[in-house]
Amino acid sequence: MSAFATLVQQVADLLEPLFHASAAAAAIVVITALVRLLVHPLSRASARGQRARTALRPRVAELREKHGGNPERYQKALLELHAREKVSPLAGCLPGLLQIPAFFLLYHLFSSTTIGGGPNGLLNHRLFGAPLGHRYGDALGDGGVFGAQGLVYLGLFAVVAAVATFNYRRTKRTTAAAAPETGGEQQVPGLGAVGAVMPFLSYVTLLTVAWVPLAAALYVVTSTTWSAVERAVLYP
């Protein structure tokens, strides 16, 4: 964690002439963008997988017609088709999973009072007056909802809500368009449950932003916004 703290501080030092007291916050946004750039090839591969699944829909329909009276046989044949064509229904989860380590590094970094045996100087950094190590509860106790810290969180909540609404509408539209063609494809074990919950997952980000330190919240907001733009480009 000391190495990661050094990275954040070095990037903040580079950005300090532009962002002054908010340089560390800007550094977190830059580091988040770098992480997303690293996993972008996987996102592109996931998009190719989605197009491959779309191309398989006529064959899925044939399997559904052939094994419609035997759900277990249909599920087995469907999984065999995906394996034969090297298509995974859940492949799109991989880019998100690979970002989790960076999130937890930031979470622990801005939750610890000491780093490498010394005081954690990063906790002194702020974003428009809001300490990067504080949570939304701290903001409410210091000025309330419309205090200096509270307004920072309101801005983050507004961005998350806008992205979540965009994702919700897009997911619902995509699901509705695919439903007549995929028919029973949702019977892949677990895929139906994932599809039902997926449109609402973006709204859970609001709770995450309120619960974690502001530095980790910045990572979440930046990464979520990046994901929305990326999906709009890769899944037109």
C-alpha beads as a LAMMPS data file, in Angstrom:
LAMMPS data file: protein, C-alpha beads

236 atoms
235 bonds

1 atom types
1 bond types

-500.0 500.0 xlo xhi
-500.0 500.0 ylo yhi
-500.0 500.0 zlo zhi

Masses

1 110.0

Atoms # bond

1 1 1 0.000 0.000 0.000
2 1 1 2.965 2.305 0.554
3 1 1 3.853 2.018 -3.134
4 1 1 0.310 2.928 -4.122
5 1 1 0.340 5.896 -1.724
6 1 1 3.575 7.079 -3.328
7 1 1 2.003 6.798 -6.781
8 1 1 -1.020 8.869 -5.748
9 1 1 1.211 11.518 -4.166
10 1 1 3.519 11.712 -7.189
11 1 1 0.625 12.129 -9.603
12 1 1 -0.876 14.733 -7.264
13 1 1 2.425 16.639 -7.243
14 1 1 2.393 16.700 -11.047
15 1 1 -1.170 18.020 -11.112
16 1 1 -0.776 20.509 -8.261
17 1 1 -0.041 23.529 -10.527
18 1 1 -3.394 22.968 -12.259
19 1 1 -5.633 21.765 -9.423
20 1 1 -3.912 23.211 -6.340
21 1 1 -5.611 21.898 -3.162
22 1 1 -7.657 19.376 -5.140
23 1 1 -4.605 17.854 -6.850
24 1 1 -4.911 14.515 -5.002
25 1 1 -8.553 14.224 -6.043
26 1 1 -7.545 14.911 -9.645
27 1 1 -4.798 12.289 -9.284
28 1 1 -7.391 9.689 -8.283
29 1 1 -9.452 10.515 -11.374
30 1 1 -6.343 10.187 -13.568
31 1 1 -5.345 6.868 -11.965
32 1 1 -8.887 5.574 -12.419
33 1 1 -8.740 6.492 -16.101
34 1 1 -5.424 4.646 -16.428
35 1 1 -6.917 1.545 -14.812
36 1 1 -9.868 1.685 -17.204
37 1 1 -7.500 2.057 -20.163
38 1 1 -5.670 -1.086 -19.031
39 1 1 -8.871 -3.158 -18.950
40 1 1 -10.310 -1.580 -22.097
41 1 1 -9.050 -4.426 -24.332
42 1 1 -11.102 -6.819 -22.206
43 1 1 -14.133 -4.572 -22.609
44 1 1 -13.674 -4.683 -26.370
45 1 1 -13.377 -8.481 -26.198
46 1 1 -16.599 -8.542 -24.171
47 1 1 -18.304 -6.487 -26.880
48 1 1 -17.134 -8.961 -29.512
49 1 1 -18.566 -11.742 -27.353
50 1 1 -21.894 -9.930 -27.228
51 1 1 -21.957 -9.700 -31.008
52 1 1 -21.100 -13.417 -31.187
53 1 1 -24.024 -14.245 -28.889
54 1 1 -26.279 -12.168 -31.127
55 1 1 -25.101 -14.143 -34.156
56 1 1 -25.972 -17.395 -32.337
57 1 1 -29.620 -16.463 -31.801
58 1 1 -30.948 -18.393 -34.835
59 1 1 -29.185 -21.532 -33.609
60 1 1 -30.476 -20.933 -30.090
61 1 1 -33.983 -20.716 -31.524
62 1 1 -33.429 -24.078 -33.239
63 1 1 -32.344 -25.648 -29.958
64 1 1 -35.365 -24.177 -28.207
65 1 1 -37.672 -25.619 -30.815
66 1 1 -35.938 -29.000 -30.706
67 1 1 -35.757 -29.347 -26.917
68 1 1 -38.618 -27.089 -25.841
69 1 1 -40.315 -29.928 -23.998
70 1 1 -37.199 -30.842 -22.039
71 1 1 -35.739 -27.817 -20.179
72 1 1 -32.774 -29.760 -18.806
73 1 1 -31.798 -31.048 -22.230
74 1 1 -32.230 -27.548 -23.673
75 1 1 -29.979 -25.993 -21.039
76 1 1 -27.316 -28.640 -21.618
77 1 1 -27.435 -28.164 -25.395
78 1 1 -27.288 -24.390 -24.984
79 1 1 -24.231 -24.577 -22.738
80 1 1 -22.586 -26.974 -25.197
81 1 1 -23.264 -24.519 -28.026
82 1 1 -21.697 -21.654 -26.082
83 1 1 -18.679 -23.801 -25.196
84 1 1 -18.247 -24.990 -28.788
85 1 1 -18.385 -21.435 -30.117
86 1 1 -16.241 -20.137 -27.217
87 1 1 -18.945 -17.721 -26.117
88 1 1 -19.592 -17.063 -22.438
89 1 1 -22.895 -15.484 -21.323
90 1 1 -21.120 -13.947 -18.332
91 1 1 -17.896 -12.813 -20.043
92 1 1 -18.871 -9.158 -19.629
93 1 1 -18.284 -9.400 -15.871
94 1 1 -14.501 -9.778 -16.215
95 1 1 -13.596 -6.081 -16.833
96 1 1 -15.530 -5.078 -13.727
97 1 1 -13.949 -7.758 -11.551
98 1 1 -10.431 -6.691 -12.517
99 1 1 -11.092 -3.159 -11.222
100 1 1 -11.944 -4.322 -7.706
101 1 1 -8.300 -4.430 -6.439
102 1 1 -7.732 -0.757 -7.307
103 1 1 -10.943 0.201 -5.506
104 1 1 -9.954 -1.642 -2.330
105 1 1 -6.465 -0.152 -2.426
106 1 1 -7.967 3.339 -2.453
107 1 1 -10.483 2.377 0.219
108 1 1 -7.823 1.126 2.613
109 1 1 -5.380 3.884 1.716
110 1 1 -7.843 6.613 2.707
111 1 1 -9.164 4.685 5.704
112 1 1 -5.752 4.274 7.365
113 1 1 -4.209 6.900 9.602
114 1 1 -0.714 5.491 9.063
115 1 1 1.154 4.305 5.964
116 1 1 4.487 2.466 6.158
117 1 1 4.816 3.258 9.863
118 1 1 4.296 7.005 9.430
119 1 1 1.294 9.334 9.337
120 1 1 -0.879 9.171 6.228
121 1 1 -0.348 12.580 4.673
122 1 1 -2.904 11.869 1.938
123 1 1 -5.668 12.326 4.502
124 1 1 -4.858 16.044 4.525
125 1 1 -5.927 16.416 0.891
126 1 1 -9.377 17.726 0.025
127 1 1 -11.813 18.157 -2.831
128 1 1 -13.393 21.612 -2.640
129 1 1 -13.113 21.553 1.134
130 1 1 -14.172 17.932 1.645
131 1 1 -11.389 15.708 3.094
132 1 1 -10.680 12.706 0.883
133 1 1 -10.669 10.418 3.922
134 1 1 -14.141 11.472 5.125
135 1 1 -17.460 9.817 4.355
136 1 1 -20.892 11.266 3.689
137 1 1 -21.794 10.899 7.364
138 1 1 -18.880 13.169 8.247
139 1 1 -20.119 15.733 5.736
140 1 1 -23.580 15.718 7.299
141 1 1 -22.015 16.313 10.716
142 1 1 -19.953 19.236 9.421
143 1 1 -22.258 21.699 7.700
144 1 1 -25.111 19.363 6.783
145 1 1 -26.469 18.527 3.340
146 1 1 -25.781 21.994 1.926
147 1 1 -22.480 22.623 3.681
148 1 1 -19.190 22.735 1.782
149 1 1 -18.660 18.977 2.127
150 1 1 -22.317 18.155 1.593
151 1 1 -22.374 20.010 -1.728
152 1 1 -19.430 17.934 -2.976
153 1 1 -21.399 14.773 -2.267
154 1 1 -24.539 16.190 -3.832
155 1 1 -22.523 16.747 -7.004
156 1 1 -21.277 13.149 -6.942
157 1 1 -24.790 11.837 -6.264
158 1 1 -26.117 13.837 -9.213
159 1 1 -23.514 12.332 -11.556
160 1 1 -24.185 8.801 -10.289
161 1 1 -27.964 9.243 -10.578
162 1 1 -27.637 10.512 -14.158
163 1 1 -25.360 7.618 -15.151
164 1 1 -27.588 5.091 -13.369
165 1 1 -30.686 6.373 -15.171
166 1 1 -28.851 6.210 -18.507
167 1 1 -27.744 2.631 -17.784
168 1 1 -31.212 1.615 -16.591
169 1 1 -32.967 2.890 -19.701
170 1 1 -30.329 1.427 -21.988
171 1 1 -30.424 -2.008 -20.306
172 1 1 -34.223 -2.137 -20.330
173 1 1 -34.299 -1.150 -23.990
174 1 1 -31.684 -3.751 -24.913
175 1 1 -33.443 -6.477 -22.924
176 1 1 -36.812 -5.675 -24.469
177 1 1 -35.347 -5.710 -27.984
178 1 1 -33.601 -9.037 -27.421
179 1 1 -36.472 -10.829 -25.667
180 1 1 -38.458 -11.818 -28.805
181 1 1 -35.312 -13.223 -30.406
182 1 1 -33.734 -14.992 -27.440
183 1 1 -36.856 -16.596 -26.053
184 1 1 -35.658 -19.273 -23.660
185 1 1 -32.022 -18.242 -23.665
186 1 1 -32.516 -16.760 -20.240
187 1 1 -32.808 -20.308 -18.932
188 1 1 -29.019 -20.566 -18.787
189 1 1 -28.476 -21.211 -15.052
190 1 1 -28.254 -17.915 -13.198
191 1 1 -28.510 -15.740 -16.310
192 1 1 -32.180 -14.940 -15.775
193 1 1 -31.539 -13.656 -12.260
194 1 1 -28.606 -11.571 -13.452
195 1 1 -30.724 -10.080 -16.226
196 1 1 -33.501 -9.168 -13.805
197 1 1 -31.175 -7.407 -11.364
198 1 1 -28.782 -5.795 -13.851
199 1 1 -30.882 -2.689 -14.695
200 1 1 -30.919 -1.671 -11.023
201 1 1 -27.258 -2.270 -10.166
202 1 1 -26.167 1.229 -11.150
203 1 1 -28.416 2.723 -8.459
204 1 1 -26.589 0.692 -5.801
205 1 1 -23.593 2.893 -6.603
206 1 1 -25.347 5.723 -4.737
207 1 1 -25.051 3.716 -1.506
208 1 1 -21.424 2.920 -2.223
209 1 1 -20.555 6.582 -2.751
210 1 1 -22.195 7.502 0.572
211 1 1 -20.509 4.699 2.517
212 1 1 -16.866 4.739 1.384
213 1 1 -14.197 7.450 1.871
214 1 1 -14.475 10.306 -0.611
215 1 1 -11.320 9.158 -2.436
216 1 1 -12.837 5.734 -3.100
217 1 1 -16.123 7.411 -4.038
218 1 1 -14.275 9.418 -6.695
219 1 1 -12.909 6.172 -8.112
220 1 1 -16.394 4.658 -8.221
221 1 1 -17.988 7.708 -9.858
222 1 1 -15.215 8.045 -12.451
223 1 1 -15.223 4.334 -13.276
224 1 1 -19.025 4.169 -13.484
225 1 1 -19.150 7.156 -15.823
226 1 1 -16.381 5.654 -17.955
227 1 1 -18.328 2.381 -18.169
228 1 1 -21.464 4.148 -19.359
229 1 1 -19.584 5.989 -22.125
230 1 1 -17.644 2.863 -23.060
231 1 1 -20.780 0.748 -23.373
232 1 1 -22.483 3.424 -25.463
233 1 1 -19.533 3.295 -27.878
234 1 1 -18.972 -0.483 -27.902
235 1 1 -22.646 -1.494 -27.864
236 1 1 -24.336 1.010 -30.226

Bonds

1 1 1 2
2 1 2 3
3 1 3 4
4 1 4 5
5 1 5 6
6 1 6 7
7 1 7 8
8 1 8 9
9 1 9 10
10 1 10 11
11 1 11 12
12 1 12 13
13 1 13 14
14 1 14 15
15 1 15 16
16 1 16 17
17 1 17 18
18 1 18 19
19 1 19 20
20 1 20 21
21 1 21 22
22 1 22 23
23 1 23 24
24 1 24 25
25 1 25 26
26 1 26 27
27 1 27 28
28 1 28 29
29 1 29 30
30 1 30 31
31 1 31 32
32 1 32 33
33 1 33 34
34 1 34 35
35 1 35 36
36 1 36 37
37 1 37 38
38 1 38 39
39 1 39 40
40 1 40 41
41 1 41 42
42 1 42 43
43 1 43 44
44 1 44 45
45 1 45 46
46 1 46 47
47 1 47 48
48 1 48 49
49 1 49 50
50 1 50 51
51 1 51 52
52 1 52 53
53 1 53 54
54 1 54 55
55 1 55 56
56 1 56 57
57 1 57 58
58 1 58 59
59 1 59 60
60 1 60 61
61 1 61 62
62 1 62 63
63 1 63 64
64 1 64 65
65 1 65 66
66 1 66 67
67 1 67 68
68 1 68 69
69 1 69 70
70 1 70 71
71 1 71 72
72 1 72 73
73 1 73 74
74 1 74 75
75 1 75 76
76 1 76 77
77 1 77 78
78 1 78 79
79 1 79 80
80 1 80 81
81 1 81 82
82 1 82 83
83 1 83 84
84 1 84 85
85 1 85 86
86 1 86 87
87 1 87 88
88 1 88 89
89 1 89 90
90 1 90 91
91 1 91 92
92 1 92 93
93 1 93 94
94 1 94 95
95 1 95 96
96 1 96 97
97 1 97 98
98 1 98 99
99 1 99 100
100 1 100 101
101 1 101 102
102 1 102 103
103 1 103 104
104 1 104 105
105 1 105 106
106 1 106 107
107 1 107 108
108 1 108 109
109 1 109 110
110 1 110 111
111 1 111 112
112 1 112 113
113 1 113 114
114 1 114 115
115 1 115 116
116 1 116 117
117 1 117 118
118 1 118 119
119 1 119 120
120 1 120 121
121 1 121 122
122 1 122 123
123 1 123 124
124 1 124 125
125 1 125 126
126 1 126 127
127 1 127 128
128 1 128 129
129 1 129 130
130 1 130 131
131 1 131 132
132 1 132 133
133 1 133 134
134 1 134 135
135 1 135 136
136 1 136 137
137 1 137 138
138 1 138 139
139 1 139 140
140 1 140 141
141 1 141 142
142 1 142 143
143 1 143 144
144 1 144 145
145 1 145 146
146 1 146 147
147 1 147 148
148 1 148 149
149 1 149 150
150 1 150 151
151 1 151 152
152 1 152 153
153 1 153 154
154 1 154 155
155 1 155 156
156 1 156 157
157 1 157 158
158 1 158 159
159 1 159 160
160 1 160 161
161 1 161 162
162 1 162 163
163 1 163 164
164 1 164 165
165 1 165 166
166 1 166 167
167 1 167 168
168 1 168 169
169 1 169 170
170 1 170 171
171 1 171 172
172 1 172 173
173 1 173 174
174 1 174 175
175 1 175 176
176 1 176 177
177 1 177 178
178 1 178 179
179 1 179 180
180 1 180 181
181 1 181 182
182 1 182 183
183 1 183 184
184 1 184 185
185 1 185 186
186 1 186 187
187 1 187 188
188 1 188 189
189 1 189 190
190 1 190 191
191 1 191 192
192 1 192 193
193 1 193 194
194 1 194 195
195 1 195 196
196 1 196 197
197 1 197 198
198 1 198 199
199 1 199 200
200 1 200 201
201 1 201 202
202 1 202 203
203 1 203 204
204 1 204 205
205 1 205 206
206 1 206 207
207 1 207 208
208 1 208 209
209 1 209 210
210 1 210 211
211 1 211 212
212 1 212 213
213 1 213 214
214 1 214 215
215 1 215 216
216 1 216 217
217 1 217 218
218 1 218 219
219 1 219 220
220 1 220 221
221 1 221 222
222 1 222 223
223 1 223 224
224 1 224 225
225 1 225 226
226 1 226 227
227 1 227 228
228 1 228 229
229 1 229 230
230 1 230 231
231 1 231 232
232 1 232 233
233 1 233 234
234 1 234 235
235 1 235 236
